[in-house]
Amino acid sequence: MLKGRIHSLETFGTVDGPGIRFVLFMQGCLLKCQYCHNPDTWSLTDGKEMSVEEVLAEIEPYLNYYRSSGGGLTVSGGEATLQAPFVTELFREAKKRWNLHTTLDTNGYNEGDKIRDLLDVTDLVLLDLKHIDNEKHIKLTGKPNDRMLNMAKWLSDHDRKMWIRHVLVPGINDDESDLRNLGRFVGGLNGVEKLELLPYHQMGIYKWQELGWTYPLEGVPSPTSDEVNWATKVIEEGRQETAVVV
């Protein structure tokens, strides 16, 4: 029986896709983001093993909430695509039984062609683009960003719906030229329904402390509303530049 390694679940999610959603957090991630608020999801061997049927049983009592709100099922992480066969089967069954809207929250590290079966049963992709500059991306996450950008292009080329997410961290990824380049990149993509600029927060620091790890961004503040508004404006200007060129 196919089983997934699960970190946790949420039955009333409101920020990971449209409407009210069941959010399943998968265990395991290959990135080591300095601002990660769930570093306890990184391990590939922790978590609880669950079958597709066990997860579906957790979803079923709340179906009316998901349907009436235009919501559905979101699988996040960790990095959900590391367990692509399990998530594919879960999405397939959720659609077959309830025609439930499916959302995949991913950092884009996997390759589109390798997880095409999963993307074929995914209605919406939440793609987290952490830094448009490759060297700064490596410093922030431990990995280059070519795979993430390639995933965005794959989704664009294959007419897939996506929301682009970008966590704004003061002093890390708020350089004006980087934000403008991010906007230019996103402006050249098809299928982007929304670009969410998410303010960095320190709510996950206690998890680093519980793990006995030093938090890399100690002392870095959350951006102010004015800083978020400014960054949004710069990104949108970049998007418009690309639109004019196209």
C-alpha positions as semicolon CSV with decimal commas, in nm:
position;residue;x (nm);y (nm);z (nm)
1;M;0,000;0,000;0,000
2;L;0,133;0,342;-0,101
3;K;0,207;0,556;0,203
4;G;0,326;0,909;0,250
5;R;0,539;1,054;0,523
6;I;0,329;1,330;0,681
7;H;0,445;1,615;0,903
8;S;0,104;1,758;0,999
9;L;-0,236;1,859;0,865
10;E;-0,473;2,154;0,891
11;T;-0,848;2,125;0,839
12;F;-0,935;2,495;0,807
13;G;-0,663;2,657;0,596
14;T;-0,738;2,997;0,445
15;V;-0,405;3,114;0,297
16;D;-0,287;2,823;0,080
17;G;-0,513;2,859;-0,221
18;P;-0,870;2,977;-0,279
19;G;-1,146;2,925;-0,023
20;I;-1,127;2,708;0,287
21;R;-0,885;2,421;0,244
22;F;-0,757;2,099;0,392
23;V;-0,379;2,146;0,401
24;L;-0,150;1,845;0,421
25;F;0,212;1,916;0,511
26;M;0,448;1,652;0,377
27;Q;0,773;1,561;0,550
28;G;1,107;1,623;0,383
29;C;1,278;1,910;0,199
30;L;1,611;1,948;0,017
31;L;1,632;2,325;0,063
32;K;1,757;2,483;0,384
33;C;1,596;2,827;0,372
34;Q;1,736;3,063;0,633
35;Y;1,388;3,196;0,717
36;C;1,208;2,860;0,716
37;H;0,938;2,852;0,984
38;N;0,909;2,472;0,961
39;P;1,269;2,343;0,981
40;D;1,130;2,033;1,151
41;T;0,995;1,931;0,806
42;W;1,343;1,906;0,652
43;S;1,424;1,552;0,764
44;L;1,335;1,289;0,505
45;T;1,285;1,018;0,768
46;D;1,069;1,186;1,035
47;G;0,693;1,227;1,028
48;K;0,400;0,989;1,044
49;E;0,327;0,736;0,773
50;M;-0,028;0,756;0,636
51;S;-0,206;0,588;0,347
52;V;-0,413;0,773;0,089
53;E;-0,728;0,627;0,246
54;E;-0,629;0,755;0,589
55;V;-0,580;1,108;0,456
56;L;-0,910;1,097;0,266
57;A;-1,083;0,993;0,587
58;E;-0,945;1,308;0,752
59;I;-1,077;1,525;0,468
60;E;-1,429;1,383;0,435
61;P;-1,594;1,533;0,749
62;Y;-1,518;1,886;0,626
63;L;-1,617;1,853;0,260
64;N;-1,913;2,090;0,290
65;Y;-1,685;2,370;0,410
66;Y;-1,443;2,318;0,124
67;R;-1,710;2,297;-0,144
68;S;-1,924;2,588;-0,024
69;S;-1,623;2,821;0,000
70;G;-1,474;2,729;-0,335
71;G;-1,185;2,565;-0,154
72;G;-1,039;2,216;-0,163
73;L;-0,720;2,025;-0,090
74;T;-0,370;2,173;-0,072
75;V;-0,056;1,964;-0,028
76;S;0,244;2,153;0,103
77;G;0,557;2,073;0,301
78;G;0,841;2,038;0,346
79;E;0,846;1,980;-0,028
80;A;0,546;1,786;-0,153
81;T;0,699;1,681;-0,486
82;L;0,960;1,467;-0,310
83;Q;0,668;1,229;-0,251
84;A;0,508;1,283;-0,591
85;P;0,359;0,931;-0,637
86;F;0,171;0,957;-0,307
87;V;0,045;1,311;-0,373
88;T;-0,057;1,211;-0,727
89;E;-0,270;0,924;-0,596
90;L;-0,420;1,145;-0,325
91;F;-0,516;1,417;-0,575
92;R;-0,651;1,159;-0,819
93;E;-0,875;1,000;-0,555
94;A;-0,994;1,337;-0,420
95;K;-1,102;1,433;-0,770
96;K;-1,256;1,097;-0,849
97;R;-1,465;1,083;-0,531
98;W;-1,553;1,446;-0,469
99;N;-1,430;1,649;-0,767
100;L;-1,225;1,844;-0,513
101;H;-1,006;2,136;-0,623
102;T;-0,638;2,046;-0,582
103;T;-0,347;2,280;-0,510
104;L;0,023;2,196;-0,497
105;D;0,247;2,420;-0,286
106;T;0,605;2,374;-0,408
107;N;0,947;2,536;-0,409
108;G;0,985;2,421;-0,770
109;Y;1,297;2,213;-0,712
110;N;1,160;1,912;-0,902
111;E;1,135;1,890;-1,281
112;G;0,805;1,935;-1,461
113;D;0,844;1,635;-1,691
114;K;0,936;1,407;-1,399
115;I;0,622;1,496;-1,202
116;R;0,387;1,541;-1,496
117;D;0,143;1,281;-1,362
118;L;0,109;1,489;-1,046
119;L;0,074;1,817;-1,234
120;D;-0,194;1,659;-1,455
121;V;-0,420;1,621;-1,149
122;T;-0,326;1,959;-1,000
123;D;-0,561;2,253;-1,055
124;L;-0,334;2,522;-0,914
125;V;0,038;2,546;-0,832
126;L;0,163;2,777;-0,558
127;L;0,522;2,834;-0,670
128;D;0,759;2,990;-0,418
129;L;1,031;3,193;-0,590
130;K;1,268;3,281;-0,310
131;H;1,530;3,489;-0,491
132;I;1,575;3,584;-0,855
133;D;1,954;3,622;-0,818
134;N;2,123;3,282;-0,832
135;E;2,417;3,352;-0,600
136;K;2,192;3,512;-0,340
137;H;1,952;3,220;-0,378
138;I;2,232;2,977;-0,298
139;K;2,322;3,175;0,012
140;L;1,958;3,188;0,123
141;T;1,856;2,827;0,052
142;G;2,171;2,622;-0,009
143;K;2,066;2,551;-0,370
144;P;2,080;2,736;-0,705
145;N;1,755;2,872;-0,848
146;D;1,773;2,728;-1,201
147;R;1,534;2,443;-1,121
148;M;1,277;2,684;-0,974
149;L;1,289;2,914;-1,274
150;N;1,267;2,615;-1,508
151;M;0,960;2,492;-1,321
152;A;0,796;2,832;-1,365
153;K;0,872;2,821;-1,738
154;W;0,742;2,463;-1,763
155;L;0,414;2,559;-1,601
156;S;0,389;2,862;-1,830
157;D;0,463;2,657;-2,143
158;H;0,206;2,392;-2,047
159;D;-0,080;2,633;-1,969
160;R;-0,092;2,558;-1,596
161;K;-0,246;2,797;-1,345
162;M;-0,009;2,929;-1,082
163;W;0,027;3,175;-0,800
164;I;0,380;3,308;-0,756
165;R;0,485;3,357;-0,394
166;H;0,780;3,563;-0,274
167;V;0,871;3,609;0,092
168;L;1,011;3,961;0,137
169;V;1,306;3,960;0,379
170;P;1,470;4,296;0,461
171;G;1,835;4,300;0,362
172;I;1,809;3,959;0,193
173;N;1,588;3,988;-0,115
174;D;1,459;4,346;-0,110
175;D;1,718;4,498;-0,344
176;E;1,541;4,715;-0,600
177;S;1,713;4,561;-0,902
178;D;1,637;4,209;-0,779
179;L;1,271;4,293;-0,725
180;R;1,247;4,452;-1,069
181;N;1,412;4,147;-1,227
182;L;1,167;3,922;-1,044
183;G;0,883;4,127;-1,190
184;R;1,033;4,102;-1,538
185;F;1,062;3,726;-1,507
186;V;0,705;3,683;-1,382
187;G;0,579;3,923;-1,648
188;G;0,707;3,685;-1,915
189;L;0,509;3,389;-1,779
190;N;0,167;3,266;-1,885
191;G;-0,090;3,143;-1,635
192;V;0,009;3,359;-1,338
193;E;-0,321;3,436;-1,164
194;K;-0,167;3,610;-0,865
195;L;0,166;3,727;-0,727
196;E;0,171;3,714;-0,348
197;L;0,438;3,919;-0,171
198;L;0,453;3,769;0,178
199;P;0,620;3,966;0,459
200;Y;0,892;3,775;0,643
201;H;0,807;3,691;1,004
202;Q;0,991;3,541;1,300
203;M;0,717;3,305;1,420
204;G;0,924;2,995;1,347
205;I;1,232;3,093;1,548
206;Y;1,122;2,883;1,846
207;K;1,136;2,570;1,629
208;W;1,501;2,637;1,548
209;Q;1,562;2,680;1,920
210;E;1,381;2,354;2,001
211;L;1,605;2,175;1,751
212;G;1,913;2,331;1,913
213;W;2,000;2,519;1,594
214;T;2,125;2,875;1,555
215;Y;1,871;3,089;1,370
216;P;2,057;3,244;1,071
217;L;1,845;3,560;1,049
218;E;1,854;3,655;1,415
219;G;1,776;4,026;1,445
220;V;1,632;4,064;1,095
221;P;1,303;4,257;1,128
222;S;0,978;4,198;0,946
223;P;0,922;4,448;0,664
224;T;0,694;4,742;0,736
225;S;0,376;4,791;0,538
226;D;0,543;5,079;0,355
227;E;0,833;4,851;0,258
228;V;0,593;4,583;0,133
229;N;0,399;4,841;-0,068
230;W;0,720;4,977;-0,220
231;A;0,845;4,628;-0,312
232;T;0,507;4,544;-0,467
233;K;0,527;4,861;-0,678
234;V;0,879;4,777;-0,801
235;I;0,781;4,421;-0,892
236;E;0,474;4,541;-1,079
237;E;0,684;4,793;-1,271
238;G;0,909;4,508;-1,377
239;R;0,610;4,304;-1,489
240;Q;0,483;4,592;-1,697
241;E;0,823;4,637;-1,863
242;T;0,810;4,276;-1,982
243;A;0,451;4,318;-2,099
244;V;0,554;4,618;-2,307
245;V;0,844;4,426;-2,461
246;V;0,622;4,129;-2,545
